[in-house]
Amino acid sequence: MEFQKMFNLLRFNHLELPQNEKAYEINSLYKQAIEGDCQEPEPNQDSANYLLWEAWKRKSGMSKLFAMKEYSKLVASLSRKVVRTH
């Protein structure tokens, strides 16, 4: 399945994970695909987890299948890491 393949590319560190809003988008699509709508209580707005929670909460109502497809497309657009052999 494409979703699992894309997840493994990230999990095993084969892709450059962005350090911006795209990282929150990837995380929120993954959470929506695996867990469905966010049921977690809102964290403190000063918390680092707030932005992650907020991005996931915006996915409410999105089907797990659609979230998997969007996650796969977004992860597929990331750059692969350069592997050096020496």
Backbone torsions as a table, in degrees:
resi	resn	phi	psi	omega
1	MET	NA	139.2	-177.1
2	GLU	-60.0	-41.0	-179.4
3	PHE	-57.9	-47.8	-179.1
4	GLN	-64.4	-39.5	178.6
5	LYS	-61.7	-46.1	179.9
6	MET	-66.3	-40.1	177.3
7	PHE	-59.7	-44.3	-178.9
8	ASN	-66.2	-35.3	176.6
9	LEU	-59.8	-41.6	177.2
10	LEU	-72.5	-45.5	-176.9
11	ARG	-58.1	-40.6	-177.5
12	PHE	-95.6	17.0	168.6
13	ASN	64.5	38.3	179.2
14	HIS	-94.3	-7.2	-178.0
15	LEU	-123.6	154.2	175.6
16	GLU	-80.1	110.4	178.7
17	LEU	-81.3	123.9	-179.3
18	PRO	-66.2	154.1	178.9
19	GLN	-112.7	49.5	-178.9
20	ASN	-147.0	-157.4	-178.3
21	GLU	-57.7	-30.1	-179.4
22	LYS	-62.8	-32.9	177.3
23	ALA	-64.2	-40.8	177.1
24	TYR	-65.5	-39.2	179.0
25	GLU	-63.5	-44.6	178.8
26	ILE	-61.0	-47.8	-179.7
27	ASN	-61.4	-43.6	-177.3
28	SER	-67.7	-38.4	177.2
29	LEU	-66.4	-38.7	177.1
30	TYR	-62.4	-48.5	-179.4
31	LYS	-61.1	-41.0	180.0
32	GLN	-66.3	-39.9	-179.5
33	ALA	-67.1	-36.9	-176.3
34	ILE	-89.0	-45.0	-172.3
35	GLU	-106.3	-16.0	-175.3
36	GLY	82.5	-158.0	-176.6
37	ASP	-57.6	142.6	-179.8
38	CYS	-63.3	123.7	176.8
39	GLN	-113.4	1.9	-178.1
40	GLU	-76.5	145.5	177.3
41	PRO	-67.4	151.7	179.9
42	GLU	-63.3	124.6	177.8
43	PRO	-76.7	167.8	175.7
44	ASN	-55.9	135.0	-177.9
45	GLN	-65.1	-18.2	176.8
46	ASP	-84.1	-7.9	-177.1
47	SER	-78.3	147.1	175.7
48	ALA	-64.8	-24.9	-179.2
49	ASN	-75.9	-14.3	-176.9
50	TYR	-61.6	-45.3	-179.0
51	LEU	-64.8	-36.6	176.0
52	LEU	-65.2	-45.6	179.4
53	TRP	-61.5	-45.5	-178.0
54	GLU	-61.5	-43.5	179.3
55	ALA	-62.7	-41.8	179.3
56	TRP	-67.8	-42.1	-179.1
57	LYS	-59.3	-34.8	179.0
58	ARG	-66.3	-15.9	179.9
59	LYS	-87.6	-1.7	-178.8
60	SER	-50.6	133.4	-179.7
61	GLY	93.8	-16.1	178.8
62	MET	-75.8	133.9	179.3
63	SER	-68.7	154.1	178.4
64	LYS	-61.4	-40.4	-179.5
65	LEU	-63.5	-44.7	179.3
66	PHE	-65.2	-39.8	177.7
67	ALA	-61.5	-40.1	177.6
68	MET	-61.3	-44.0	-179.7
69	LYS	-64.7	-43.9	179.7
70	GLU	-66.8	-40.3	176.6
71	TYR	-59.2	-48.5	-178.4
72	SER	-60.5	-42.6	178.6
73	LYS	-63.9	-43.8	-178.0
74	LEU	-67.0	-44.6	-180.0
75	VAL	-66.0	-37.9	179.0
76	ALA	-62.4	-23.6	-179.2
77	SER	-82.8	-7.7	-179.1
78	LEU	-76.4	154.2	178.6
79	SER	-77.0	143.1	174.6
80	ARG	-79.4	148.0	176.9
81	LYS	-74.1	146.1	177.4
82	VAL	-80.7	125.8	179.2
83	VAL	-100.1	123.1	179.4
84	ARG	-101.0	132.9	177.8
85	THR	-115.0	115.5	178.2
86	HIS	-141.1	NA	NA
